[in-house]
Amino acid sequence: MNTDAAARAGYRRFIERRSFIEMNARERVRAVLDPGTFRELLGPFDRVKSPWLPLQGIVAQADDGVVLARGTLDGKPALIAAIESAYQGGSMGEVSGAKIAGALELALDDCAQGRLILPVLLFETGGVRLQEANLGLAAIAEIHAAIIALRRYVPVVGVIAGMVGCFGGMSLAAALCTHLIVTPQARLGMNGPEVIEQEAGIDELDATDRALIWSLIGGEQRHATGFADDLLDDDADAIAAAVRKAFSTAPASAPARSMQVERYVELLRTLDPNQPLDGESLRRLWKRGSPP
Amino acid sequence: MEKIRYDYSAQHIVKQRVHVGVVGSGDLEVLLEPSPDGRTHVVVNTSVDGFEATWKNVLDRFFARFQGAVSIEINDFGATPGTVMLRLAQAAEGLRA
């Protein structure tokens, strides 16, 4: 009987859970901000979109796939940027990248003048938009610089929910965040599996082997090896709560991951390139929180 | 890529604007705004060439019932007529919200 009751409670929790992954970028931003505070910046009706895609025969989306919004988190002013993965794989073009970089730079100006803005990035991106090449890469570099400048004043909180994940130059942006939240469905990596298979061959990596891919770059693995701070179920309310908690608890004094150069050099020294390494062995070597 | 324009007569004024959808595979984005001149104007940007007659059928059918004076921009990434109709209905529903 107790088992039945527990199972029923489990089903109920599952059914009542609001999936964050199934939301589009705009819905995700609304789900994280305090209710009723969403105010979009450069929304679709401003039609700041890619000038490059139509020249290449591709229909452009009116917001270039990035939703920027001001609002509040527990009453404190916040800025959220979310990437729409269904549009061009969440890729960063000149405009979408500049929207994020520009918003972070404005938040930086405010923070520098003592008006704290809590910055949140909802990643869902394959990285640079190949059709816009260097313009997208330049914007990604500006995003990196803005995150590093901003995190001296305020934690920068990132979320990778899935199902696209976060790749390329934007994986570096995620790694630069003060606090990174992932789900088990998330993936975080420099090169996507298809790119690795294409470049190094199917013997190196079979891009159709989902279990293998998630064992290497999936949310659970990234959390277990210390590259992500929170591992959460796909639950919009839990993610919204974790974002708030990150701002109230992120230690301002602890050095960011990207500043811990010696520690990561030591960790890299524990690897032997001649020995095959799988996700499980890396977890044993780089267990979360283990000292170098 | 094709750009197609249509105009329709309209019965009443619309004051809101509504945005629905995404320019994703098999989907489309609809931007609906008040019309500047009391008539309805539709601009379709579509990634699939050669379906002008199908677009006209779908839009004729939608505007036979929907009488608001609106300017609509559609950014289409290969949606089927059924999906187009659903997105238009969703945008119209957004006006009542």
HADDOCK unambig.tbl for C-alpha pairs under 7 A between the chains (distance, minus, plus):
assign (segid A and resid 57 and name CA) (segid B and resid 1 and name CA) 5.31 0.50 0.50
assign (segid A and resid 58 and name CA) (segid B and resid 1 and name CA) 6.73 0.50 0.50
assign (segid A and resid 58 and name CA) (segid B and resid 47 and name CA) 6.31 0.50 0.50
assign (segid A and resid 59 and name CA) (segid B and resid 45 and name CA) 6.61 0.50 0.50
assign (segid A and resid 59 and name CA) (segid B and resid 46 and name CA) 6.51 0.50 0.50
assign (segid A and resid 59 and name CA) (segid B and resid 47 and name CA) 5.91 0.50 0.50
assign (segid A and resid 59 and name CA) (segid B and resid 75 and name CA) 6.43 0.50 0.50
assign (segid A and resid 59 and name CA) (segid B and resid 76 and name CA) 6.96 0.50 0.50
assign (segid A and resid 59 and name CA) (segid B and resid 77 and name CA) 6.92 0.50 0.50
assign (segid A and resid 61 and name CA) (segid B and resid 23 and name CA) 5.75 0.50 0.50
assign (segid A and resid 61 and name CA) (segid B and resid 75 and name CA) 6.64 0.50 0.50
assign (segid A and resid 86 and name CA) (segid B and resid 22 and name CA) 6.96 0.50 0.50
assign (segid A and resid 86 and name CA) (segid B and resid 24 and name CA) 4.96 0.50 0.50
assign (segid A and resid 87 and name CA) (segid B and resid 22 and name CA) 6.58 0.50 0.50
assign (segid A and resid 87 and name CA) (segid B and resid 23 and name CA) 5.50 0.50 0.50
assign (segid A and resid 87 and name CA) (segid B and resid 24 and name CA) 4.84 0.50 0.50
